[in-house]
């Protein structure tokens, strides 16, 4: 049976991996809408290849360029934040929410409001607006499938089991390129070094987040909303090989782990086929004999305070996770631009968090207001430095 799919963020790494799988099973999928932030040539190329009904570019200034690139086709072109929301609201059996940053919040919420299936690859959705979005999921009956390798691993390990039987959930972290660096070395780390992840091929921002461990802190907050077992039952362990993607320990002492290669097509394929399984073409299958050994160690929150800050924000609740996320995005951008040093990222985030008291945003507009204010505070801190 052919299913319909909308892909929010078609030209990013998650979008490319998703469309690679759709391309290999053309009889299984019909593309409704594709969106991108600013890459008009690639968006137009993909829209034509997959005969999308709609193509949306986030940057309104690129609309005429998109229309020209789609001339002669029956694909409707539109642009801007509202067009992204309208694309997400189109009926589709599955919506892949992969827009990076808070720009993805409103479109993701629009997809949730349809009450169908949303594969969530946008971290900010649950980090910044977790309480609001999970309330919408419960109200609409939407099936929310986690795409992040760690959360997808947990989702698979929980299949058929009751959350009441869970003793502990452990997210694994590669530790990033600086996991063995001293504090002195970290202070001198460059953007070029930070974006060279040892295991995963990712964009600059998420690669820096992996290097600081903020990526894992954000994932901890996501897990807090996705798998409500309580913050005290969520843990992190550094696992350099990135083979075990996460683990669930049950009250009887059994621990289930999901293992797989460092290829995002594995968790994406899990979402596309759920609740079934599908063949996933990979260059190399998991070979434990070849890997030889798997190692684990506790995270060092002195060198990498990001996970401590994320846990504190999750415990405080309300707007605090949104503040943490916004401050981190500003700090990472400043680091990549050469304006601050690597260790200043966490220092800035902690300083911005200290300026806020917990308050619970009641809707998405309130979340976005908090996000904007926290970004302004972080930018002011940069100017004052």
Secondary structure, DSSP 4 states (H G I P E B T S, - for coil): --EEEEEESTTSHHHHHHHHHHHHTTTTEEEEEEEESS-HHHHHHHHHHTT-SEEEES-GGGHHHHHHHTTTSS-EEEESHHHHHHHHTS--SEEEE---STHHHHHHHHHHTTTSEEEE--HHHHHHHHHHHHHHHHHHT-EEEE-SHHHHHHHHHHTT--GGGEEEEEEEE---TTTT--HHHHHT--HHHHT--SS----HHHHHHHHHTHHHHHHHHHHHHHS-S-GGGEEEEE-TT--EEEEEEETTS-EEEEE--S-THHHHHHHHHTTS------SS---HHHH-----EE--TTT-THHHHHHHHHHH-TTHHHHHHHHHHHHHHHHHTTSS-TTHHHHHHHHHHHT-------SHHHHHHHHHHHHHHHHHHHHH-
